[in-house]
Amino acid sequence: MRISVTIFLFILLVNRVVFALGECGLSCCLSDVTTSDVIFGDKFGLSLQYEYTKMGTIRDGDSHIGHNALLDEIASDWPDIPEGTESFSIPTRMIMQKYTFVGSYTASDRLQFLAYIPYLINDMDMKMRMRHQMDGDDFMDMDMKMEMETIEGLGDISIMGLYTVHADSYDHPTKRLLAGFGLKTPTGKNDENYDSGNRVHAMMQLGTGSWDPLFLINYMREFYPLVLQGNLLYHVSTEGDEGYEFGDQISIDIIARHHVNDYISPGLGLNGLHTGSDKDDDDNFSSPETSLLDNPDNTGITAFYITPSVNAKIPKTGCSADLKFQYPLYQHVRGIQQVVDWRILASVGWNF
């Protein structure tokens, strides 16, 4: 049970920071197995998770704005006779995938340690509007669709320690309070360039280049067959070695799970997120005149999501599987941003 609890909480935490940016740093837990009746090992746990995030909608504040309408609005501020060529690009679709290996070690009844190793695959389509001066006083606007190169590789590895502040039982608690402290390390590359030589957008980079403290408080209360859980996470972002600093993140989760039997337990989660605005002190990633993404003024979000889930355990083994679907209920962005449309999360875990 201790291993199961540890892996669940760490996944709940680190899935918020693997992309290390705005809304893409948020995901619900992949493996809510804190109330499992399966007998787990005393020392070690392993888990493999997969996450698929679809982004397409663009919001101005909390309002939806279409891709063409946004480009029309930008182009309306351009001069009819530009000096040279005006251009502006926006994202039309992002697909972010993440494979994650989580390992846990139980040092004592109260203390556990974890390591989290993510592998990211980021794809994006964009649309660019250009204005060219023609002969005389005429001009021509042209739209061009672009499929950007896939960015993939090792992400930022995180480590964490979890301490049981209070529990009525260590083997199968019905009440438990946990506190966690962790560190996100700068193992993912944050200076990737496209083949053209242009810098990859900050939000598409594999890492942040920063050492970020992570703080976690979790409370669980069991009313069998119903289990309730609350989670508070604070992610302190620091400046990376390329001069870019993502906004701090505060997230809250309320999760309910119902045990239908010893092996199947559907659940429902409500997830909240607030992310501060980014800073680009060295202007290595900023180009607000030509790109929606490369503008720190278009960062920061407050959002709420609903997350139905189902957990299944394989009898007489230490194996369990979890499937979740996350959908936004409310999104309010600072500036104009592309936001998450939906997210699928799946995991399989082994405990021994």
DRENDO-728277 format. One record per atom (N, C-alpha, C): residue number from 0; atom name; y, x, z. Coordinates in steps of 0.02 Angstrom, whole numbers. Each point is the difference from the previous one (the first is absolute). Layout:
BEGIN
   resi   name       yy       xx       zz
    NUM     CA        Y        X        Z
...
# end
This chain:
BEGIN
   resi   name       yy       xx       zz
      0      N      -60       41        0
      0     CA       60      -41        0
      0      C       63       42        0
      1      N        0       56       38
      1     CA       60       41        3
      1      C       17       28      -68
      2      N      -51       22      -38
      2     CA       12       27      -67
      2      C       29      -54      -44
      3      N      -28      -60        3
      3     CA       25      -55      -41
      3      C       72      -15       14
      4      N       17       -5       64
      4     CA       69      -13       20
      4      C       47       54      -27
      5      N      -21       62        7
      5     CA       41       56      -21
      5      C       14       -1      -74
      6      N      -51       -9      -41
      6     CA        9       -1      -73
      6      C       45      -58      -20
      7      N      -10      -59       29
      7     CA       41      -58      -17
      7      C       74       14       13
      8      N       16       26       58
      8     CA       70       10       17
      8      C       32       54      -44
      9      N      -37       52      -14
      9     CA       28       53      -41
      9      C       13      -24      -71
     10      N      -46      -40      -27
     10     CA       11      -27      -67
     10      C       61      -46        1
     11      N        6      -41       52
     11     CA       57      -44        6
     11      C       65       40       -1
     12      N       -1       58       30
     12     CA       59       43        3
     12      C       13       36      -65
     13      N      -49       41      -21
     13     CA       15       47      -53
     13      C        7      -32      -68
     14      N      -29      -59      -10
     14     CA       10      -33      -64
     14      C       73      -19      -11
     15      N       40        3       52
     15     CA       71      -14       -7
     15      C       39       62      -22
     16      N      -29       58        5
     16     CA       39       59      -15
     16      C      -27       41      -57
     17      N      -55      -20      -29
     17     CA      -30       43      -51
     17      C       44        6      -61
     18      N       34      -53      -22
     18     CA       47        6      -54
     18      C       67       25       25
     19      N       10       -7       64
     19     CA       59       27       34
     19      C       65      -24      -30
     20      N        3      -62      -17
     20     CA       61      -26      -29
     20      C        0      -75        7
     21      N       59      -27       14
     21     CA       13      -71       -2
     21      C      -60      -45       10
     22      N       -6      -49      -45
     22     CA      -52      -51        8
     22      C      -69       28      -15
     23      N       -5       52      -41
     23     CA      -66       26      -17
     23      C      -31       35       59
     24      N       37       14       53
     24     CA      -31       28       57
     24      C      -36      -48       43
     25      N       10      -69      -19
     25     CA      -30      -51       42
     25      C      -66      -22      -28
     26      N      -54       -3       45
     26     CA      -61      -38      -15
     26      C      -30      -23       65
     27      N      -35      -55       -5
     27     CA      -32      -25       61
     27      C      -61       43       16
     28      N      -28      -10       56
     28     CA      -58       39       20
     28      C      -58      -13      -49
     29      N      -41       51      -10
     29     CA      -57       -5      -45
     29      C      -64      -16       37
     30      N       -1        8       63
     30     CA      -64       -4       35
     30      C       10      -25       71
     31      N       12      -66        7
     31     CA       10      -29       66
     31      C      -67      -13       32
     32      N      -26       52       34
     32     CA      -66       -6       30
     32      C        3       12       75
     33      N       57      -13       30
     33     CA        6       13       72
     33      C      -43      -46       43
     34      N      -23      -56      -29
     34     CA      -42      -46       39
     34      C      -72        0      -23
     35      N      -19       51      -36
     35     CA      -68        3      -27
     35      C      -51        1       56
     36      N      -57      -34      -12
     36     CA      -56        0       47
     36      C      -53       52      -18
     37      N       12       36      -55
     37     CA      -47       52      -20
     37      C        7       59       48
     38      N      -55       32       18
     38     CA        2       58       44
     38      C       16       61      -42
     39      N       56       33       17
     39     CA       22       58      -38
     39      C      -16       64       39
     40      N        4       56      -36
     40     CA      -13       65       32
     40      C       54       19       49
     41      N      -14       52       37
     41     CA       45       21       53
     41      C       54       49      -23
     42      N      -10       33      -57
     42     CA       44       56      -16
     42      C       37       -6      -66
     43      N      -34      -21      -54
     43     CA       29        8      -66
     43      C        2      -65      -39
     44      N       49       -5      -45
     44     CA        5      -57      -45
     44      C       29       23      -66
     45      N      -23      -31      -55
     45     CA       25       14      -67
     45      C       17      -65      -34
     46      N       52        1      -42
     46     CA       19      -59      -37
     46      C       30       20      -67
     47      N      -16      -40      -52
     47     CA       29       10      -66
     47      C       35      -64      -20
     48      N       64        5      -19
     48     CA       40      -58      -17
     48      C       27        5      -71
     49      N       12      -58      -29
     49     CA       32       -4      -66
     49      C       56      -51        3
     50      N       57       17      -29
     50     CA       58      -45        0
     50      C       28       -4      -71
     51      N       15      -61      -23
     51     CA       28      -12      -66
     51      C       63      -42        9
     52      N       57       28      -19
     52     CA       65      -34        8
     52      C       31      -14      -67
     53      N       18      -63      -13
     53     CA       33      -20      -62
     53      C       73      -16       14
     54      N       45       32      -38
     54     CA       72      -11        6
     54      C       28      -17      -68
     55      N       43      -51       -4
     55     CA       30      -20      -63
     55      C       66      -36       10
     56      N        4      -42       52
     56     CA       60      -39       14
     56      C       57       45       21
     57      N       60      -15      -25
     57     CA       61       36       22
     57      C       43      -49       39
     58      N       25       23       57
     58     CA       43      -42       42
     58      C       68       32        8
     59      N       50      -43        1
     59     CA       69       18       17
     59      C       15      -35       66
     60      N       -3       38       55
     60     CA        1      -32       66
     60      C      -66      -36       10
     61      N        3      -67        9
     61     CA      -63      -38        4
     61      C      -10      -44      -61
     62      N       41        9      -52
     62     CA       -5      -40      -61
     62      C      -38       38      -54
     63      N      -37      -38      -40
     63     CA      -37       29      -56
     63      C       47        9      -60
     64      N       -7       55      -36
     64     CA       38       11      -61
     64      C      -48       27      -53
     65      N        3      -29      -60
     65     CA      -44       21      -53
     65      C       18       69      -27
     66      N      -48       31      -33
     66     CA       11       68      -27
     66      C       56        0      -52
     67      N       -2      -46      -47
     67     CA       52       -2      -52
     67      C       68      -20       28
     68      N       -1      -47       49
     68     CA       63      -20       30
     68      C       33       58       37
     69      N      -40       41       33
     69     CA       28       58       34
     69      C       29       50      -49
     70      N      -35       13      -55
     70     CA       27       47      -50
     70      C       63      -28      -32
     71      N        2      -66      -11
     71     CA       60      -31      -28
     71      C       59       10       48
     72      N      -13       -8       64
     72     CA       53        9       51
     72      C       26       71        1
     73      N      -45       49       -4
     73     CA       20       70       -1
     73      C       40       15      -63
     74      N      -25      -23      -57
     74     CA       32       15      -64
     74      C       69      -33       -6
     75      N       11      -54       37
     75     CA       65      -34       -5
     75      C       57       44       26
     76      N      -16       50       40
     76     CA       51       45       26
     76      C       11       61      -44
     77      N      -39        8      -53
     77     CA        9       57      -44
     77      C       58      -12      -49
     78      N       34       52      -21
     78     CA       52       -8      -51
     78      C      -30      -19      -67
     79      N       36      -40      -40
     79     CA      -24      -19      -66
     79      C       -8       60      -46
     80      N       43       49       10
     80     CA       -4       61      -41
     80      C      -13       58       48
     81      N      -63       13       16
     81     CA      -15       53       48
     81      C       12       69      -30
     82      N       15       46       44
     82     CA        5       70      -22
     82      C      -71       29        2
     83      N      -32       -1      -57
     83     CA      -69       22       -3
     83      C      -46      -60        9
     84      N      -48        5       46
     84     CA      -50      -52       11
     84      C       -3      -19       73
     85      N        1      -66       13
     85     CA      -12      -26       67
     85      C      -73      -20        6
     86      N      -29        9       59
     86     CA      -70      -21       10
     86      C      -12      -17       73
     87      N      -49      -44       11
     87     CA      -20      -19       68
     87      C      -72      -23       -2
     88      N      -40       22       49
     88     CA      -71      -17        1
     88      C      -18      -35       65
     89      N      -48      -46       -6
     89     CA      -25      -37       58
     89      C      -76        0       -2
     90      N      -33       -5       58
     90     CA      -73       -8        0
     90      C      -19      -72      -17
     91      N      -50      -10      -41
     91     CA      -24      -67      -15
     91      C      -68      -14       32
     92      N      -38       52       14
     92     CA      -65       -9       32
     92      C      -20       65       34
     93      N      -25       -6       61
     93     CA      -29       56       36
     93      C      -69      -19       26
     94      N      -47       44       -9
     94     CA      -66       -7       30
     94      C      -12       61       43
     95      N       -8      -11       64
     95     CA      -12       55       47
     95      C      -69       -9       31
     96      N      -42       50       -9
     96     CA      -67        0       28
     96      C       -7       56       51
     97      N      -42      -13       49
     97     CA       -9       50       53
     97      C      -72       -2       25
     98      N      -31       58        0
     98     CA      -66       10       30
     98      C       11       41       64
     99      N      -30      -22       54
     99     CA       13       33       64
     99      C      -64       13       39
    100      N       -6       61       23
    100     CA      -56       19       44
    100      C       28        8       71
    101      N      -31      -36       47
    101     CA       21        3       70
    101      C      -58       25       43
    102      N       13       50       41
    102     CA      -50       24       47
    102      C       26       -5       71
    103      N      -43      -18       47
    103     CA       22       -8       70
    103      C      -48       36       47
    104      N       28       23       55
    104     CA      -39       34       52
    104      C       22      -26       68
    105      N      -48      -22       40
    105     CA       14      -25       67
    105      C       -9       56       51
    106      N       55       20       31
    106     CA       -3       54       49
    106      C      -20      -25       69
    107      N       20      -62       17
    107     CA      -17      -29       65
    107      C        6      -76       -6
    108      N      -12      -35       56
    108     CA        7      -72       -1
    108      C       71      -22      -18
    109      N       48       40       16
    109     CA       70      -18      -10
    109      C       33       33      -60
    110      N      -28       54      -26
    110     CA       36       39      -50
    110      C      -41        9      -63
    111      N       32      -15      -57
    111     CA      -31       10      -66
    111      C       48       38      -45
    112      N      -30       37      -48
    112     CA       39       36      -50
    112      C      -23      -20      -70
    113      N       48        0      -47
    113     CA      -16      -21      -68
    113      C       33       45      -51
    114      N      -30        0      -60
    114     CA       29       34      -58
    114      C       -5      -46      -59
    115      N       53        0      -40
    115     CA        6      -48      -56
    115      C       19       38      -63
    116      N      -43       -4      -52
    116     CA       10       39      -61
    116      C        4      -48      -59
    117      N       59      -10      -30
    117     CA        8      -47      -56
    117      C        1       36      -68
    118      N      -24      -36      -50
    118     CA        6       22      -70
    118      C       35      -56      -38
    119      N       56       16      -33
    119     CA       43      -51      -31
    119      C       -5        3      -76
    120      N        6      -59      -31
    120     CA        5       -7      -73
    120      C       57      -48      -14
    121      N       56       24      -26
    121     CA       60      -40      -11
    121      C       14       -7      -75
    122      N        5      -62      -24
    122     CA       16      -14      -70
    122      C       61      -45       -3
    123      N       41        9      -52
    123     CA       61      -39       -7
    123      C       19       -9      -73
    124      N       23      -61      -16
    124     CA       30      -15      -65
    124      C       75      -11       11
    125      N       41       21      -48
    125     CA       72       -7        6
    125      C       29      -29      -64
    126      N       61      -23        6
    126     CA       37      -25      -58
    126      C       70       30        1
    127      N       21       27      -56
    127     CA       65       32       -5
    127      C       44      -36      -51
    128      N       62      -11       18
    128     CA       49      -26      -47
    128      C       49       56      -17
    129      N       12        6      -65
    129     CA       46       52      -24
    129      C       53      -32      -44
    130      N       61       27        3
    130     CA       55      -22      -43
    130      C       25       59      -40
    131      N       -1       -9      -67
    131     CA       23       52      -45
    131      C       62      -23      -36
    132      N       47       45      -11
    132     CA       58      -15      -41
    132      C      -19        3      -74
    133      N       21      -51      -36
    133     CA      -13       -3      -72
    133      C       65       19      -36
    134      N        1      -10      -65
    134     CA       61       14      -38
    134      C       56      -46       21
    135      N       60       26        5
    135     CA       58      -40       18
    135      C       -3      -22       72
    136      N       14      -65       11
    136     CA        1      -27       68
    136      C      -65      -35       19
    137      N      -52       10      -39
    137     CA      -63      -34       13
    137      C      -44       41       47
    138      N      -44      -35       36
    138     CA      -50       35       41
    138      C      -66      -38       -5
    139      N      -53       32       21
    139     CA      -67      -30       -3
    139      C      -36       12       66
    140      N      -28      -54       29
    140     CA      -42        6       59
    140      C      -73       -2      -22
    141      N      -41       41       33
    141     CA      -70        3      -17
    141      C      -41        7       65
    142      N      -54      -39        5
    142     CA      -45        4       58
    142      C      -63       38      -20
    143      N      -24       42       46
    143     CA      -60       39      -13
    143      C      -45       -4       61
    144      N      -64      -17      -12
    144     CA      -49       -3       53
    144      C      -35       68        5
    145      N      -14       21       63
    145     CA      -29       66       11
    145      C      -57       -6       50
    146      N      -56       32      -15
    146     CA      -55        6       47
    146      C        1       71       28
    147      N       15        6       64
    147     CA        9       66       30
    147      C      -68       33       13
    148      N        1       65        7
    148     CA      -61       37       14
    148      C      -26      -17       70
    149      N      -66       -2        6
    149     CA      -31      -13       65
    149      C       11       59       47
    150      N       20      -16       61
    150     CA        8       51       52
    150      C      -56      -10       51
    151      N      -43       50        8
    151     CA      -55       -7       47
    151      C      -15       66       34
    152      N      -28       -6       60
    152     CA      -18       59       38
    152      C       -2      -14       74
    153      N      -11       52       39
    153     CA       -2       -5       73
    153      C       67      -23       27
    154      N       -1      -48       46
    154     CA       61      -23       33
    154      C       12       36       65
    155      N       44      -27       41
    155     CA       16       30       65
    155      C      -54      -17       51
    156      N      -31       51       28
    156     CA      -51       -9       51
    156      C       33      -16       67
    157      N      -29      -47       37
    157     CA       26      -18       66
    157      C      -54       11       53
    158      N       23       16       60
    158     CA      -44        7       57
    158      C       30      -41       57
    159      N      -43      -23       46
    159     CA       25      -41       55
    159      C      -46        4       60
    160      N       30       -8       59
    160     CA      -37       -9       61
    160      C       14      -69       29
    161      N      -52      -34       23
    161     CA        6      -66       31
    161      C      -23        4       72
    162      N       39      -30       45
    162     CA      -15        1       71
    162      C       -5      -72       25
    163      N      -54      -16       35
    163     CA      -10      -66       29
    163      C       38       -4       66
    164      N       56      -34       -1
    164     CA       41       -8       60
    164      C      -35      -47       50
    165      N      -29      -54      -26
    165     CA      -34      -48       44
    165      C      -55      -35      -40
    166      N      -57      -10       31
    166     CA      -54      -39      -29
    166      C      -45      -26       56
    167      N      -24      -62       -7
    167     CA      -45      -27       51
    167      C      -72       25      -10
    168      N      -13       30      -58
    168     CA      -65       31      -14
    168      C       10       49      -57
    169      N      -36       56        2
    169     CA        6       48      -54
    169      C      -51      -12      -56
    170      N      -55      -34       15
    170     CA      -51      -13      -50
    170      C       15      -62      -42
    171      N       22      -53       33
    171     CA       18      -62      -35
    171      C       58      -33       37
    172      N       60       24       -9
    172     CA       57      -27       38
    172      C       20      -69      -25
    173      N       23      -42       46
    173     CA       31      -63      -18
    173      C       76        3        7
    174      N       23       52       35
    174     CA       71       15        5
    174      C        8       75       -9
    175      N       49       20      -41
    175     CA        9       72      -10
    175      C       71       15      -24
    176      N       29       52       30
    176     CA       65       25      -21
    176      C       -8       73      -21
    177      N       21       15      -60
    177     CA       -5       68      -27
    177      C       68       27      -19
    178      N       10       65        9
    178     CA       60       35      -22
    178      C      -22       58      -44
    179      N       36       10      -54
    179     CA      -18       53      -47
    179      C       59       43      -20
    180      N      -14       64      -11
    180     CA       50       46      -27
    180      C      -33       39      -56
    181      N       35        4      -57
    181     CA      -28       36      -57
    181      C       52       39      -37
    182      N      -24       34      -52
    182     CA       44       42      -41
    182      C      -23       -5      -73
    183      N       47      -17      -44
    183     CA      -13        2      -72
    183      C       21       68      -25
    184      N      -46       35      -33
    184     CA       13       69      -22
    184      C       18        1      -74
    185      N       35       51      -23
    185     CA       23        3      -70
    185      C      -51       34      -46
    186      N      -59      -29       -6
    186     CA      -52       30      -43
    186      C        4      -24      -72
    187      N       30      -58      -12
    187     CA        7      -25      -69
    187      C       59       32      -35
    188      N       -7       13      -65
    188     CA       54       30      -39
    188      C       59      -49       -5
    189      N       60       26        8
    189     CA       60      -41       -5
    189      C       50       29      -50
    190      N      -24       45      -44
    190     CA       44       29      -51
    190      C      -31       -4      -69
    191      N      -40      -54      -12
    191     CA      -33       -9      -64
    191      C       52      -14      -55
    192      N      -13       26      -60
    192     CA       40      -13      -59
    192      C      -44      -32      -54
    193      N       30      -42      -42
    193     CA      -35      -25      -59
    193      C       -6       56      -51
    194      N      -42      -11      -51
    194     CA       -8       51      -52
    194      C       66       14      -36
    195      N       45      -49        1
    195     CA       65        8      -32
    195      C       45       48       39
    196      N      -19       16       62
    196     CA       40       42       43
    196      C       42      -38       49
    197      N        5      -67       -8
    197     CA       39      -41       46
    197      C      -38       -8       66
    198      N       37       -4       54
    198     CA      -29       -7       67
    198      C      -31      -69        8
    199      N      -59       -3       28
    199     CA      -32      -64       16
    199      C       41      -35       54
    200      N        8      -66       -6
    200     CA       39      -38       48
    200      C      -26       11       71
    201      N       45       -1       49
    201     CA      -20       14       69
    201      C      -55      -47       24
    202      N        4      -64      -18
    202     CA      -50      -48       24
    202      C      -67        8      -34
    203      N       -3       38      -55
    203     CA      -63       11      -35
    203      C      -32       67       19
    204      N       36       41       38
    204     CA      -28       64       21
    204      C      -60      -11       46
    205      N      -43       49        3
    205     CA      -61       -5       41
    205      C       14       10       75
    206      N       54       35       16
    206     CA       17       13       70
    206      C       74       -2       10
    207      N       21       14       62
    207     CA       71       -2       18
    207      C       28       68       16
    208      N      -42       50       12
    208     CA       24       66       19
    208      C       26        4       71
    209      N      -17      -50       41
    209     CA       28       -3       68
    209      C      -56       -7       52
    210      N       17       21       61
    210     CA      -43      -10       59
    210      C       28      -60       38
    211      N      -38      -55        3
    211     CA       26      -62       28
    211      C      -40      -22       61
    212      N       34       -9       58
    212     CA      -35      -28       59
    212      C      -17      -74      -10
    213      N      -55      -21       30
    213     CA      -24      -68       -4
    213      C      -15      -25       70
    214      N       26      -60       17
    214     CA      -11      -29       66
    214      C      -32      -69       -7
    215      N      -49      -14       41
    215     CA      -37      -62       -6
    215      C      -15      -31       68
    216      N       10      -66        5
    216     CA      -21      -40       59
    216      C      -43      -57      -26
    217      N      -58      -11       30
    217     CA      -45      -53      -21
    217      C      -27      -37       61
    218      N       -2      -67       -6
    218     CA      -30      -40       54
    218      C      -50      -49      -30
    219      N      -58       -4       31
    219     CA      -53      -45      -23
    219      C      -21      -46       57
    220      N      -11      -64      -18
    220     CA      -25      -50       50
    220      C      -54      -42      -34
    221      N      -57       -3       33
    221     CA      -57      -36      -28
    221      C      -11      -66       36
    222      N       -6      -54      -40
    222     CA      -20      -66       25
    222      C      -59      -22      -43
    223      N      -55       34        9
    223     CA      -57       -6      -46
    223      C      -16      -73      -16
    224      N       -8      -19      -64
    224     CA       -6       43      -60
    224      C       66       20      -33
    225      N       57      -16       32
    225     CA       65       18      -28
    225      C       26       64       32
    226      N       26       45      -42
    226     CA       30       62       24
    226      C       70        6      -28
    227      N       49       13       43
    227     CA       69        8      -19
    227      C       21       73       10
    228      N       44       23      -44
    228     CA       22       70        5
    228      C       73        5      -21
    229      N       38       41       36
    229     CA       70       14      -17
    229      C       10       75       -8
    230      N       42       19      -47
    230     CA        9       71      -15
    230      C       74       14      -15
    231      N       25       54       29
    231     CA       69       23      -13
    231      C       -2       74      -20
    232      N       29       15      -57
    232     CA        0       69      -26
    232      C       71       22      -15
    233      N       16       61       20
    233     CA       65       30      -19
    233      C      -15       66      -34
    234      N       23        6      -61
    234     CA       -9       61      -41
    234      C       68       33       -8
    235      N        8       58       30
    235     CA       63       37       -3
    235      C       -2       47      -61
    236      N       40      -14      -50
    236     CA        2       42      -60
    236      C       49       57        9
    237      N      -19       58      -22
    237     CA       44       59        3
    237      C       12       25      -71
    238      N       48       45       -8
    238     CA       18       25      -66
    238      C      -55       46      -27
    239      N      -18      -11      -63
    239     CA      -50       42      -32
    239      C       29       65      -26
    240      N      -44       44      -22
    240     CA       23       66      -22
    240      C       37       -1      -67
    241      N        0      -59      -34
    241     CA       40       -8      -61
    241      C       66      -35       14
    242      N       16      -11       65
    242     CA       64      -30       18
    242      C        0      -75        2
    243      N      -58      -32      -12
    243     CA       -3      -74       -1
    243      C      -28      -25       66
    244      N       31      -52       27
    244     CA      -22      -29       63
    244      C      -10      -75       -8
    245      N      -61      -23        8
    245     CA      -15      -72       -3
    245      C       24      -33       64
    246      N       13      -66       -4
    246     CA       23      -37       58
    246      C      -54       -9       53
    247      N       20       -3       64
    247     CA      -47      -15       54
    247      C      -32      -68      -12
    248      N      -60       -9       27
    248     CA      -36      -63       -7
    248      C      -19      -28       68
    249      N       10      -66        8
    249     CA      -25      -37       58
    249      C      -43      -56      -26
    250      N      -60       -6       25
    250     CA      -45      -53      -24
    250      C      -33      -35       59
    251      N      -12      -65       -9
    251     CA      -31      -42       51
    251      C      -57      -39      -34
    252      N      -56       -5       34
    252     CA      -58      -37      -25
    252      C      -27      -47       53
    253      N      -15      -61      -19
    253     CA      -36      -47       42
    253      C      -63      -21      -38
    254      N      -58       11       30
    254     CA      -63       -9      -35
    254      C      -45      -45       42
    255      N      -32      -48      -33
    255     CA      -49      -43       32
    255      C      -65        4      -40
    256      N      -56        6       36
    256     CA      -65        3      -33
    256      C      -49      -46       37
    257      N      -39      -37      -40
    257     CA      -49      -47       29
    257      C      -70       21      -18
    258      N      -43        8       50
    258     CA      -69       20      -11
    258      C      -42      -62      -15
    259      N      -18       -8      -64
    259     CA      -44      -56      -19
    259      C      -70       11       29
    260      N      -23       62       -5
    260     CA      -64       20       31
    260      C        5       74       15
    261      N      -57       31       11
    261     CA        0       71       18
    261      C       19       46      -58
    262      N        2      -27      -61
    262     CA        8       44      -58
    262      C       61      -17      -43
    263      N       26      -60        3
    263     CA       55      -21      -42
    263      C       59      -21       43
    264      N       60       26      -16
    264     CA       60      -20       37
    264      C       61       -1      -46
    265      N       21      -60      -21
    265     CA       62       -6      -38
    265      C       60       10       45
    266      N       57       20      -30
    266     CA       60       13       39
    266      C       63      -18      -38
    267      N       55       -1       36
    267     CA       65      -13      -29
    267      C       52       42       36
    268      N       42       34      -39
    268     CA       51       43       28
    268      C       69      -18      -25
    269      N       50        9       43
    269     CA       70       -6      -18
    269      C       31       69       12
    270      N       29       28      -53
    270     CA       25       69        3
    270      C       75        1      -15
    271      N       38       36       41
    271     CA       72        7      -10
    271      C       18       73       -8
    272      N       51       13      -41
    272     CA       21       69      -13
    272      C       76        3       -8
    273      N       29       51       31
    273     CA       70       17      -13
    273      C        5       75      -13
    274      N       28       17      -57
    274     CA        8       70      -20
    274      C       73       15      -12
    275      N       24       55       27
    275     CA       69       21      -10
    275      C       11       30      -69
    276      N       61       16      -15
    276     CA       18       27      -65
    276      C      -15       75       -4
    277      N      -12       24      -61
    277     CA      -16       71      -11
    277      C       65       41       -7
    278      N       -9       66        4
    278     CA       55       47      -11
    278      C      -25       55      -46
    279      N       44       21      -46
    279     CA      -16       55      -46
    279      C       56       51        5
    280      N       -1       39       53
    280     CA       55       46       15
    280      C        9       53      -54
    281      N      -54       21      -32
    281     CA        4       52      -51
    281      C        5      -27      -71
    282      N        0      -67       -7
    282     CA        4      -32      -66
    282      C      -54       24      -48
    283      N      -59       15       26
    283     CA      -55       20      -43
    283      C      -34      -59      -34
    284      N        9      -60       28
    284     CA      -34      -59      -27
    284      C       49      -55      -21
    285      N       65       11        6
    285     CA       48      -53      -11
    285      C       31        3      -69
    286      N       -1      -58      -33
    286     CA       34       -8      -65
    286      C       19      -74       -6
    287      N       45      -24       43
    287     CA       14      -72        3
    287      C       32      -28      -64
    288      N       31       42      -41
    288     CA       32      -24      -61
    288      C      -50      -18      -54
    289      N      -61       27        4
    289     CA      -48      -10      -55
    289      C      -66      -29       23
    290      N      -12       -8       65
    290     CA      -66      -23       23
    290      C        6      -43       62
    291      N      -35      -57        0
    291     CA       -2      -43       59
    291      C      -37       34       58
    292      N      -54       35      -17
    292     CA      -41       32       52
    292      C       34       59       33
    293      N       40       36      -38
    293     CA       28       63       25
    293      C       68      -12       33
    294      N        3      -48       45
    294     CA       62      -18       34
    294      C      -16      -18       73
    295      N       18       43       48
    295     CA      -13      -15       70
    295      C       32      -64       25
    296      N       52      -25      -36
    296     CA       29      -63       20
    296      C      -48      -58      -11
    297      N      -51       10      -42
    297     CA      -50      -51      -13
    297      C      -64       14       41
    298      N        9       14       64
    298     CA      -57       11       45
    298      C       12      -36       66
    299      N      -54      -16       34
    299     CA        3      -38       62
    299      C      -20      -72      -12
    300      N      -43      -26       44
    300     CA      -26      -68      -10
    300      C      -20      -30       67
    301      N        6      -67        4
    301     CA      -29      -40       54
    301      C      -48      -50      -33
    302      N      -62       -1       22
    302     CA      -50      -42      -33
    302      C      -51      -26       49
    303      N      -31      -57      -18
    303     CA      -55      -29       37
    303      C      -56      -18      -49
    304      N      -62        9       22
    304     CA      -58      -10      -42
    304      C      -53      -40       38
    305      N      -42      -36      -37
    305     CA      -58      -33       28
    305      C      -63       34      -28
    306      N      -50        9       42
    306     CA      -58       40      -20
    306      C      -65      -34       23
    307      N      -31      -41      -42
    307     CA      -67      -25       15
    307      C      -52       55      -10
    308      N      -54       -2       38
    308     CA      -50       53       -4
    308      C      -68      -26       20
    309      N      -51       40      -16
    309     CA      -68      -14       23
    309      C      -35       66       15
    310      N      -35        2       56
    310     CA      -38       60       19
    310      C      -73      -18        4
    311      N      -43       44      -27
    311     CA      -72      -11        0
    311      C      -35       62       27
    312      N      -49      -10       43
    312     CA      -38       54       29
    312      C      -73       -2      -24
    313      N      -28       57      -15
    313     CA      -69        4      -21
    313      C      -44        4       62
    314      N      -46      -48        8
    314     CA      -41       -1       62
    314      C      -38       65       11
    315      N       -5       18       63
    315     CA      -39       57       24
    315      C       24       67      -30
    316      N       62        3      -19
    316     CA       30       63      -24
    316      C       69        8       31
    317      N       30       56       -9
    317     CA       68       12       22
    317      C       49      -10      -57
    318      N      -19      -38      -51
    318     CA       41       -8      -60
    318      C       34      -69        0
    319      N       63       -2      -20
    319     CA       37      -62       -9
    319      C       46        6      -60
    320      N       17      -57      -30
    320     CA       44       -2      -58
    320      C       56      -50       13
    321      N       58       12      -29
    321     CA       58      -42       12
    321      C       38      -10      -65
    322      N       23      -62      -11
    322     CA       38      -16      -61
    322      C       62      -40       20
    323      N       58       19      -27
    323     CA       63      -33       16
    323      C       41      -12      -63
    324      N       40      -53        3
    324     CA       49      -14      -53
    324      C       67      -11       34
    325      N       51       37      -21
    325     CA       66       -4       31
    325      C       51      -28      -49
    326      N       38      -49       24
    326     CA       49      -34      -43
    326      C       67       -6       37
    327      N       56       16      -34
    327     CA       65       -3       35
    327      C       24      -71       10
    328      N       25      -14       60
    328     CA       31      -64       16
    328      C       76        4       -7
    329      N       28       59       14
    329     CA       73        8       -2
    329      C       15       74      -12
    330      N       48       13      -44
    330     CA       22       68      -14
    330      C       76        1      -10
    331      N       33       40       39
    331     CA       73       10       -9
    331      C       12       74       -6
    332      N       27       20      -57
    332     CA        9       71      -13
    332      C       74       19        3
    333      N       12       64       12
    333     CA       67       28       -4
    333      C       11       22      -72
    334      N       53      -27      -31
    334     CA       12       15      -70
    334      C      -46      -40      -45
    335      N      -28       33      -50
    335     CA      -46      -32      -48
    335      C      -63       42       -3
    336      N      -58      -31       12
    336     CA      -63       37        3
    336      C      -57      -39      -30
    337      N      -50       37      -24
    337     CA      -64      -30      -17
    337      C      -42       -5       63
    338      N      -34      -57        9
    338     CA      -36      -14       62
    338      C      -73      -14      -13
    339      N      -39       -1       53
    339     CA      -72      -14       -4
    339      C      -12      -73      -18
    340      N      -42      -12      -51
    340     CA      -21      -67      -18
    340      C      -62      -21       41
    341      N      -47       45        5
    341     CA      -60      -12       41
    341      C      -37       66        9
    342      N      -47       -2       47
    342     CA      -38       60       16
    342      C      -72      -19       21
    343      N      -49       37      -25
    343     CA      -69       -8       20
    343      C      -22       62       38
    344      N      -36      -11       55
    344     CA      -23       56       41
    344      C      -74      -10       16
    345      N      -39       52       -7
    345     CA      -72       -3       14
    345      C      -21       63       37
    346      N      -50       -6       43
    346     CA      -23       59       36
    346      C      -73       -7       19
    347      N      -32       56       10
    347     CA      -68        2       28
    347      C       -1       56       52
    348      N      -31      -14       57
    348     CA        1       49       55
    348      C      -70       11       28
    349      N      -10       60       24
    349     CA      -62       19       33
    349      C       16       29       69
    350      N      -39      -18       49
    350     CA       10       24       68
    350      C      -66       27       27
    351      N        3       58       33
    351     CA      -61       31       25
    351      C       16       45       60
# end
